[in-house]
Amino acid sequence: MSKILSFLRESNRIKHLLGGFLVALFAFGAIQAVYASIVAASCLEFKDKLWGGKWDWIDWAFTVFGGIVASIIYLF
């Protein structure tokens, strides 16, 4: 359990998940939610790259996964 929590705390992955969910929640549609989370994730990672960091595909995936969760909520 502690390995999972340390993995989620690394690079603020919980915040990426929540941020993707919130961005997609305000998209007001299932397909728009996924699209909005993809755009938000790409913008966040591009910002990190511009500031001297590296593109982190795991952070990107967590942000998009948050959007997918929101789109599933829209489908129900």
BAMI-613562 format. One line per field, with one value per residue: residue number from 0; x, y, z of N, C-alpha, C, O in turn. Coordinates in nm, 3 decimals. Atoms other than C-alpha are relative to their C-alpha. Example, Ala and Ser with C-alpha at 12.3 -4.5 7.8 and 13.67 -1.06 7.14 Angstrom:
<atoms>
num [0, 1] $
n.X [0.089, -0.082] $
n.Y [-0.119, -0.119] $
n.Z [0.000, -0.006] $
ca.X [1.230, 1.367] $
ca.Y [-0.450, -0.106] $
ca.Z [0.780, 0.714] $
c.X [0.090, -0.077] $
c.Y [0.120, 0.109] $
c.Z [0.000, 0.073] $
o.X [0.194, -0.026] $
o.Y [0.118, 0.220] $
o.Z [0.066, 0.090] $
</atoms>
This chain:
<atoms>
num [0, 1, 2, 3, 4, 5, 6, 7, 8, 9, 10, 11, 12, 13, 14, 15, 16, 17, 18, 19, 20, 21, 22, 23, 24, 25, 26, 27, 28, 29, 30, 31, 32, 33, 34, 35, 36, 37, 38, 39, 40, 41, 42, 43, 44, 45, 46, 47, 48, 49, 50, 51, 52, 53, 54, 55, 56, 57, 58, 59, 60, 61, 62, 63, 64, 65, 66, 67, 68, 69, 70, 71, 72, 73, 74, 75] $
n.X [0.082, -0.085, -0.060, 0.102, 0.011, -0.120, 0.009, 0.097, -0.051, -0.109, 0.035, 0.137, 0.089, 0.138, 0.047, 0.025, 0.125, 0.108, 0.007, 0.063, 0.141, 0.070, 0.005, 0.098, 0.132, 0.056, 0.010, 0.143, 0.024, -0.094, -0.111, -0.069, -0.075, -0.126, -0.078, -0.048, -0.105, -0.119, -0.060, -0.055, -0.118, -0.107, -0.046, -0.077, -0.129, -0.078, -0.048, -0.111, -0.114, -0.052, -0.067, -0.120, 0.031, 0.017, 0.137, 0.028, 0.117, 0.086, 0.083, 0.093, 0.101, 0.086, 0.090, 0.099, 0.085, 0.098, 0.102, 0.079, 0.093, 0.107, 0.084, 0.084, 0.108, 0.094, 0.077, 0.105] $
n.Y [-0.120, -0.118, -0.018, -0.065, -0.138, -0.073, -0.018, -0.106, -0.128, -0.040, -0.091, -0.049, 0.076, -0.014, -0.130, 0.016, 0.074, -0.089, -0.109, 0.052, 0.022, -0.129, -0.061, 0.075, -0.017, -0.125, 0.006, 0.022, 0.104, 0.110, -0.010, -0.125, 0.019, 0.067, -0.094, -0.107, 0.052, 0.022, -0.132, -0.049, 0.080, -0.037, -0.134, 0.010, 0.063, -0.091, -0.103, 0.059, 0.011, -0.135, -0.048, 0.078, 0.135, 0.098, 0.044, 0.117, 0.067, 0.052, -0.115, -0.025, 0.106, -0.021, -0.111, 0.049, 0.095, -0.080, -0.041, 0.118, 0.024, -0.099, 0.032, 0.113, -0.059, -0.061, 0.104, 0.049] $
n.Z [0.000, -0.006, 0.133, 0.084, -0.044, 0.039, 0.145, 0.027, -0.049, 0.087, 0.109, -0.018, 0.088, -0.049, 0.050, 0.143, 0.012, -0.039, 0.099, 0.121, -0.031, -0.010, 0.133, 0.079, -0.058, 0.051, 0.146, 0.025, 0.099, -0.017, 0.096, -0.030, -0.124, 0.033, 0.080, -0.088, -0.088, 0.084, 0.025, -0.127, -0.032, 0.092, -0.037, -0.125, 0.025, 0.083, -0.092, -0.074, 0.091, 0.025, -0.120, -0.023, -0.047, 0.107, 0.025, -0.082, 0.057, -0.108, -0.041, 0.111, -0.004, -0.116, 0.031, 0.096, -0.070, -0.074, 0.098, 0.038, -0.112, 0.011, 0.116, -0.039, -0.079, 0.094, 0.069, -0.091] $
ca.X [0.000, 0.282, 0.436, 0.110, 0.083, 0.444, 0.387, 0.082, 0.263, 0.553, 0.522, 0.178, -0.004, -0.311, -0.335, -0.307, -0.592, -0.810, -0.723, -0.813, -1.140, -1.231, -1.139, -1.347, -1.634, -1.681, -1.673, -2.046, -2.029, -1.861, -1.654, -1.575, -1.458, -1.198, -1.087, -1.056, -0.851, -0.616, -0.561, -0.510, -0.265, -0.067, -0.052, 0.068, 0.343, 0.449, 0.475, 0.695, 0.917, 0.948, 1.058, 1.344, 1.168, 1.087, 0.768, 0.619, 0.386, 0.262, 0.144, -0.014, -0.195, -0.323, -0.467, -0.639, -0.766, -0.931, -1.110, -1.218, -1.370, -1.565, -1.684, -1.810, -2.009, -2.161, -2.266, -2.466] $
ca.Y [0.000, 0.240, 0.175, 0.280, 0.594, 0.690, 0.635, 0.864, 1.132, 1.136, 1.428, 1.525, 1.248, 1.282, 1.649, 1.550, 1.302, 1.555, 1.833, 1.620, 1.528, 1.892, 2.018, 1.744, 1.797, 2.151, 2.036, 1.941, 1.631, 1.291, 1.336, 1.697, 1.583, 1.347, 1.604, 1.876, 1.652, 1.558, 1.924, 2.014, 1.727, 1.821, 2.186, 2.095, 1.869, 2.120, 2.384, 2.151, 2.095, 2.469, 2.530, 2.283, 1.969, 1.661, 1.530, 1.281, 1.037, 0.899, 1.245, 1.294, 0.959, 1.039, 1.370, 1.201, 0.921, 1.184, 1.310, 0.959, 0.914, 1.238, 1.127, 0.800, 1.005, 1.199, 0.874, 0.775] $
ca.Z [0.000, 0.079, -0.267, -0.432, -0.222, -0.287, -0.661, -0.653, -0.453, -0.697, -0.939, -0.798, -0.983, -0.762, -0.864, -1.231, -1.186, -1.008, -1.254, -1.554, -1.386, -1.311, -1.657, -1.816, -1.576, -1.706, -2.069, -2.050, -2.267, -2.280, -2.596, -2.511, -2.166, -2.308, -2.564, -2.299, -2.070, -2.357, -2.439, -2.072, -2.019, -2.327, -2.224, -1.874, -2.003, -2.269, -1.997, -1.794, -2.098, -2.166, -1.807, -1.838, -1.723, -1.922, -2.075, -1.830, -2.002, -1.671, -1.557, -1.900, -1.870, -1.520, -1.642, -1.936, -1.710, -1.490, -1.802, -1.894, -1.548, -1.595, -1.940, -1.791, -1.542, -1.833, -1.999, -1.692] $
c.X [0.086, 0.069, -0.097, -0.012, 0.124, 0.004, -0.095, 0.049, 0.113, -0.054, -0.146, -0.101, -0.145, -0.058, -0.027, -0.133, -0.120, -0.017, -0.064, -0.148, -0.076, -0.010, -0.107, -0.141, -0.069, -0.007, -0.144, -0.027, 0.107, 0.120, 0.079, 0.085, 0.134, 0.090, 0.060, 0.111, 0.128, 0.071, 0.064, 0.127, 0.118, 0.056, 0.084, 0.139, 0.088, 0.056, 0.118, 0.126, 0.062, 0.079, 0.118, -0.023, -0.006, -0.147, -0.022, -0.130, -0.092, -0.090, -0.105, -0.114, -0.095, -0.098, -0.110, -0.094, -0.104, -0.112, -0.087, -0.100, -0.116, -0.091, -0.090, -0.116, -0.102, -0.085, -0.111, -0.086] $
c.Y [0.126, 0.025, 0.073, 0.146, 0.082, 0.023, 0.114, 0.136, 0.053, 0.086, 0.046, -0.071, 0.009, 0.132, -0.007, -0.072, 0.090, 0.115, -0.043, -0.023, 0.132, 0.070, -0.068, 0.017, 0.126, 0.003, -0.026, -0.095, -0.106, 0.012, 0.128, -0.012, -0.066, 0.093, 0.110, -0.050, -0.030, 0.131, 0.054, -0.076, 0.037, 0.137, -0.003, -0.059, 0.087, 0.114, -0.050, -0.008, 0.137, 0.053, -0.088, -0.140, -0.098, -0.037, -0.129, -0.064, -0.055, 0.111, 0.030, -0.102, 0.017, 0.114, -0.045, -0.100, 0.071, 0.048, -0.115, -0.034, 0.098, -0.031, -0.119, 0.049, 0.065, -0.104, -0.058, 0.114] $
c.Z [0.000, -0.134, -0.093, 0.037, -0.038, -0.151, -0.035, 0.046, -0.087, -0.114, 0.005, -0.089, 0.044, -0.050, -0.150, -0.022, 0.031, -0.100, -0.130, 0.018, 0.000, -0.135, -0.084, 0.052, -0.053, -0.152, -0.045, -0.117, 0.009, -0.093, 0.025, 0.126, -0.027, -0.080, 0.087, 0.091, -0.079, -0.026, 0.128, 0.038, -0.088, 0.031, 0.127, -0.025, -0.090, 0.084, 0.080, -0.087, -0.028, 0.119, 0.038, 0.052, -0.116, -0.012, 0.077, -0.048, 0.107, 0.053, -0.106, 0.005, 0.119, -0.024, -0.096, 0.066, 0.085, -0.092, -0.044, 0.109, -0.007, -0.118, 0.030, 0.085, -0.090, -0.071, 0.086, 0.042] $
o.X [0.052, 0.099, -0.056, -0.017, 0.111, 0.053, -0.066, 0.014, 0.139, -0.148, -0.203, -0.186, -0.235, -0.175, -0.120, -0.211, -0.219, -0.129, -0.146, -0.228, -0.185, -0.114, -0.186, -0.237, -0.191, -0.036, -0.177, -0.109, 0.219, 0.234, 0.202, 0.190, 0.236, 0.210, 0.178, 0.207, 0.237, 0.194, 0.175, 0.225, 0.232, 0.177, 0.186, 0.238, 0.210, 0.169, 0.217, 0.236, 0.184, 0.173, 0.165, 0.073, 0.044, -0.225, 0.051, -0.239, -0.212, -0.209, -0.221, -0.230, -0.215, -0.214, -0.227, -0.214, -0.218, -0.228, -0.206, -0.214, -0.231, -0.212, -0.202, -0.228, -0.222, -0.202, -0.209, -0.180] $
o.Y [0.224, 0.140, 0.157, 0.232, 0.198, 0.126, 0.194, 0.238, 0.173, 0.047, 0.079, -0.006, 0.005, 0.138, 0.058, -0.033, 0.090, 0.153, 0.029, 0.001, 0.142, 0.127, -0.001, 0.012, 0.128, 0.108, -0.003, -0.065, -0.078, 0.000, 0.127, 0.052, -0.023, 0.101, 0.143, 0.022, -0.014, 0.139, 0.107, -0.015, 0.049, 0.158, 0.066, -0.008, 0.088, 0.158, 0.021, 0.018, 0.149, 0.130, -0.082, -0.212, -0.070, -0.021, -0.226, -0.011, -0.070, 0.089, 0.058, -0.065, -0.009, 0.106, -0.011, -0.102, 0.025, 0.050, -0.097, -0.072, 0.059, -0.011, -0.124, -0.002, 0.055, -0.079, -0.110, 0.095] $
o.Z [-0.065, -0.167, -0.173, -0.051, -0.078, -0.197, -0.124, -0.014, -0.089, -0.183, -0.099, -0.150, -0.039, -0.088, -0.199, -0.109, -0.042, -0.133, -0.186, -0.073, -0.058, -0.168, -0.151, -0.025, -0.069, -0.210, -0.161, -0.203, 0.051, -0.048, 0.017, 0.136, 0.026, -0.053, 0.072, 0.117, -0.025, -0.018, 0.123, 0.082, -0.041, 0.025, 0.136, 0.027, -0.074, 0.062, 0.098, -0.040, -0.036, 0.101, 0.152, 0.077, -0.225, 0.082, 0.057, -0.025, 0.084, 0.075, -0.074, -0.010, 0.107, 0.017, -0.076, 0.037, 0.096, -0.052, -0.069, 0.080, 0.015, -0.109, -0.020, 0.073, -0.065, -0.103, 0.034, 0.119] $
</atoms>
